Amino acid sequence: MIRQRRKSMPARLLALRDELQGELEIVMRVYFEKPRTTVGWKGLINDPHMG
């Protein structure tokens, strides 16, 4: 289910960006490293073949 959401979010944001063009700039923010914590998964940048 998370993979489905991960793939659908960019499409949803693109549609919203097109709808609000000229009024609001929509930007997708992505973290490649796990912020603030050092325990557990270290983030996508350290596990690029995930998913």
N, CA, C and O atoms as CSV, one atom per row, in Angstrom:
chain,resi,resn,atom,element,x,y,z
A,1,MET,N,N,0.820,-1.199,0.000
A,1,MET,CA,C,0.000,0.000,0.000
A,1,MET,C,C,0.864,1.263,0.000
A,1,MET,O,O,0.523,2.248,-0.654
A,2,ILE,N,N,1.972,1.236,0.726
A,2,ILE,CA,C,2.856,2.403,0.759
A,2,ILE,C,C,3.434,2.667,-0.623
A,2,ILE,O,O,3.563,3.818,-1.037
A,3,ARG,N,N,3.786,1.586,-1.344
A,3,ARG,CA,C,4.334,1.764,-2.695
A,3,ARG,C,C,3.316,2.420,-3.614
A,3,ARG,O,O,3.672,3.264,-4.436
A,4,GLN,N,N,2.043,2.033,-3.479
A,4,GLN,CA,C,0.996,2.640,-4.297
A,4,GLN,C,C,0.888,4.127,-4.009
A,4,GLN,O,O,0.772,4.935,-4.930
A,5,ARG,N,N,0.924,4.489,-2.731
A,5,ARG,CA,C,0.854,5.907,-2.363
A,5,ARG,C,C,2.077,6.658,-2.865
A,5,ARG,O,O,1.975,7.787,-3.344
A,6,ARG,N,N,3.238,6.013,-2.748
A,6,ARG,CA,C,4.478,6.658,-3.168
A,6,ARG,C,C,4.446,6.972,-4.662
A,6,ARG,O,O,4.978,7.994,-5.095
A,7,LYS,N,N,3.828,6.102,-5.443
A,7,LYS,CA,C,3.760,6.320,-6.884
A,7,LYS,C,C,2.624,7.263,-7.278
A,7,LYS,O,O,2.723,7.949,-8.294
A,8,SER,N,N,1.555,7.306,-6.495
A,8,SER,CA,C,0.415,8.138,-6.874
A,8,SER,C,C,0.590,9.596,-6.451
A,8,SER,O,O,0.008,10.488,-7.069
A,9,MET,N,N,1.374,9.849,-5.418
A,9,MET,CA,C,1.533,11.215,-4.918
A,9,MET,C,C,2.108,12.167,-5.974
A,9,MET,O,O,1.581,13.269,-6.125
A,10,PRO,N,N,3.168,11.794,-6.714
A,10,PRO,CA,C,3.670,12.727,-7.733
A,10,PRO,C,C,2.615,13.068,-8.787
A,10,PRO,O,O,2.533,14.214,-9.228
A,11,ALA,N,N,1.819,12.098,-9.189
A,11,ALA,CA,C,0.764,12.351,-10.179
A,11,ALA,C,C,-0.296,13.294,-9.619
A,11,ALA,O,O,-0.771,14.188,-10.319
A,12,ARG,N,N,-0.661,13.094,-8.365
A,12,ARG,CA,C,-1.655,13.975,-7.732
A,12,ARG,C,C,-1.125,15.401,-7.614
A,12,ARG,O,O,-1.849,16.365,-7.863
A,13,LEU,N,N,0.142,15.524,-7.233
A,13,LEU,CA,C,0.729,16.859,-7.102
A,13,LEU,C,C,0.860,17.548,-8.457
A,13,LEU,O,O,0.671,18.761,-8.557
A,14,LEU,N,N,1.180,16.783,-9.497
A,14,LEU,CA,C,1.288,17.365,-10.835
A,14,LEU,C,C,-0.062,17.905,-11.302
A,14,LEU,O,O,-0.134,18.992,-11.877
A,15,ALA,N,N,-1.124,17.151,-11.056
A,15,ALA,CA,C,-2.467,17.614,-11.428
A,15,ALA,C,C,-2.831,18.878,-10.653
A,15,ALA,O,O,-3.385,19.820,-11.220
A,16,LEU,N,N,-2.523,18.897,-9.371
A,16,LEU,CA,C,-2.804,20.071,-8.548
A,16,LEU,C,C,-1.968,21.265,-8.999
A,16,LEU,O,O,-2.452,22.397,-9.017
A,17,ARG,N,N,-0.719,21.010,-9.361
A,17,ARG,CA,C,0.163,22.078,-9.840
A,17,ARG,C,C,-0.388,22.700,-11.127
A,17,ARG,O,O,-0.388,23.921,-11.288
A,18,ASP,N,N,-0.854,21.846,-12.034
A,18,ASP,CA,C,-1.443,22.355,-13.279
A,18,ASP,C,C,-2.697,23.183,-12.999
A,18,ASP,O,O,-2.919,24.221,-13.622
A,19,GLU,N,N,-3.507,22.715,-12.061
A,19,GLU,CA,C,-4.748,23.414,-11.709
A,19,GLU,C,C,-4.471,24.791,-11.100
A,19,GLU,O,O,-5.203,25.744,-11.368
A,20,LEU,N,N,-3.435,24.898,-10.295
A,20,LEU,CA,C,-3.142,26.143,-9.575
A,20,LEU,C,C,-2.049,26.990,-10.231
A,20,LEU,O,O,-1.555,27.946,-9.632
A,21,GLN,N,N,-1.680,26.640,-11.444
A,21,GLN,CA,C,-0.631,27.371,-12.157
A,21,GLN,C,C,-0.950,28.865,-12.204
A,21,GLN,O,O,-2.063,29.263,-12.551
A,22,GLY,N,N,0.020,29.666,-11.859
A,22,GLY,CA,C,-0.160,31.107,-11.848
A,22,GLY,C,C,-0.626,31.658,-10.506
A,22,GLY,O,O,-0.519,32.858,-10.251
A,23,GLU,N,N,-1.143,30.781,-9.652
A,23,GLU,CA,C,-1.604,31.206,-8.327
A,23,GLU,C,C,-0.694,30.711,-7.209
A,23,GLU,O,O,-0.435,31.421,-6.237
A,24,LEU,N,N,-0.212,29.471,-7.368
A,24,LEU,CA,C,0.568,28.840,-6.305
A,24,LEU,C,C,1.554,27.864,-6.933
A,24,LEU,O,O,1.200,27.136,-7.860
A,25,GLU,N,N,2.768,27.844,-6.446
A,25,GLU,CA,C,3.774,26.901,-6.945
A,25,GLU,C,C,3.788,25.673,-6.036
A,25,GLU,O,O,4.066,25.783,-4.841
A,26,ILE,N,N,3.491,24.517,-6.597
A,26,ILE,CA,C,3.483,23.262,-5.850
A,26,ILE,C,C,4.799,22.539,-6.128
A,26,ILE,O,O,5.177,22.337,-7.282
A,27,VAL,N,N,5.488,22.155,-5.060
A,27,VAL,CA,C,6.774,21.468,-5.179
A,27,VAL,C,C,6.741,20.230,-4.296
A,27,VAL,O,O,6.329,20.298,-3.137
A,28,MET,N,N,7.172,19.102,-4.841
A,28,MET,CA,C,7.237,17.876,-4.049
A,28,MET,C,C,8.565,17.836,-3.302
A,28,MET,O,O,9.633,17.976,-3.898
A,29,ARG,N,N,8.481,17.645,-2.018
A,29,ARG,CA,C,9.677,17.592,-1.180
A,29,ARG,C,C,9.985,16.128,-0.847
A,29,ARG,O,O,9.116,15.386,-0.389
A,30,VAL,N,N,11.231,15.733,-1.086
A,30,VAL,CA,C,11.636,14.346,-0.874
A,30,VAL,C,C,12.894,14.311,-0.029
A,30,VAL,O,O,13.852,15.035,-0.299
A,31,TYR,N,N,12.891,13.468,0.992
A,31,TYR,CA,C,14.088,13.261,1.810
A,31,TYR,C,C,14.815,12.016,1.308
A,31,TYR,O,O,14.223,10.940,1.225
A,32,PHE,N,N,16.088,12.162,0.976
A,32,PHE,CA,C,16.877,11.008,0.558
A,32,PHE,C,C,17.629,10.398,1.730
A,32,PHE,O,O,18.098,9.263,1.640
A,33,GLU,N,N,17.748,11.121,2.803
A,33,GLU,CA,C,18.349,10.596,4.018
A,33,GLU,C,C,17.336,10.729,5.143
A,33,GLU,O,O,16.507,11.638,5.140
A,34,LYS,N,N,17.407,9.834,6.085
A,34,LYS,CA,C,16.502,9.895,7.226
A,34,LYS,C,C,16.931,11.070,8.100
A,34,LYS,O,O,18.056,11.075,8.597
A,35,PRO,N,N,16.077,12.052,8.298
A,35,PRO,CA,C,16.472,13.238,9.063
A,35,PRO,C,C,16.529,13.009,10.569
A,35,PRO,O,O,15.725,12.256,11.120
A,36,ARG,N,N,17.446,13.638,11.207
A,36,ARG,CA,C,17.543,13.797,12.662
A,36,ARG,C,C,17.883,12.562,13.477
A,36,ARG,O,O,18.390,12.713,14.589
A,37,THR,N,N,17.642,11.379,13.009
A,37,THR,CA,C,17.925,10.214,13.847
A,37,THR,C,C,19.026,9.366,13.226
A,37,THR,O,O,19.216,9.378,12.010
A,38,THR,N,N,19.730,8.648,14.043
A,38,THR,CA,C,20.818,7.812,13.536
A,38,THR,C,C,20.567,6.332,13.789
A,38,THR,O,O,21.399,5.502,13.424
A,39,VAL,N,N,19.454,5.985,14.398
A,39,VAL,CA,C,19.135,4.601,14.706
A,39,VAL,C,C,18.187,4.055,13.646
A,39,VAL,O,O,17.252,4.748,13.244
A,40,GLY,N,N,18.408,2.835,13.191
A,40,GLY,CA,C,17.501,2.210,12.235
A,40,GLY,C,C,17.881,2.500,10.797
A,40,GLY,O,O,19.054,2.680,10.469
A,41,TRP,N,N,16.871,2.543,9.947
A,41,TRP,CA,C,17.090,2.745,8.519
A,41,TRP,C,C,17.739,4.090,8.276
A,41,TRP,O,O,17.294,5.099,8.821
A,42,LYS,N,N,18.793,4.121,7.460
A,42,LYS,CA,C,19.571,5.344,7.254
A,42,LYS,C,C,19.054,6.199,6.101
A,42,LYS,O,O,19.602,7.270,5.840
A,43,GLY,N,N,18.022,5.752,5.414
A,43,GLY,CA,C,17.433,6.558,4.357
A,43,GLY,C,C,17.705,6.017,2.968
A,43,GLY,O,O,18.552,5.141,2.790
A,44,LEU,N,N,16.987,6.539,1.985
A,44,LEU,CA,C,17.060,6.071,0.602
A,44,LEU,C,C,18.449,6.219,0.000
A,44,LEU,O,O,18.871,5.374,-0.789
A,45,ILE,N,N,19.163,7.271,0.357
A,45,ILE,CA,C,20.478,7.498,-0.234
A,45,ILE,C,C,21.453,6.375,0.124
A,45,ILE,O,O,22.402,6.117,-0.616
A,46,ASN,N,N,21.224,5.715,1.249
A,46,ASN,CA,C,22.067,4.599,1.674
A,46,ASN,C,C,21.482,3.238,1.302
A,46,ASN,O,O,22.131,2.216,1.522
A,47,ASP,N,N,20.284,3.203,0.749
A,47,ASP,CA,C,19.600,1.969,0.370
A,47,ASP,C,C,18.895,2.191,-0.969
A,47,ASP,O,O,17.670,2.098,-1.038
A,48,PRO,N,N,19.660,2.488,-2.051
A,48,PRO,CA,C,19.051,2.916,-3.313
A,48,PRO,C,C,18.254,1.834,-4.040
A,48,PRO,O,O,17.463,2.160,-4.925
A,49,HIS,N,N,18.437,0.565,-3.696
A,49,HIS,CA,C,17.733,-0.508,-4.399
A,49,HIS,C,C,16.453,-0.931,-3.691
A,49,HIS,O,O,15.837,-1.934,-4.052
A,50,MET,N,N,16.060,-0.168,-2.692
A,50,MET,CA,C,14.830,-0.462,-1.975
A,50,MET,C,C,13.618,-0.267,-2.892
A,50,MET,O,O,13.587,0.653,-3.709
A,51,GLY,N,N,12.653,-1.119,-2.748
A,51,GLY,CA,C,11.396,-0.942,-3.446
A,51,GLY,C,C,11.415,-1.380,-4.841
A,51,GLY,O,O,10.403,-1.277,-5.534
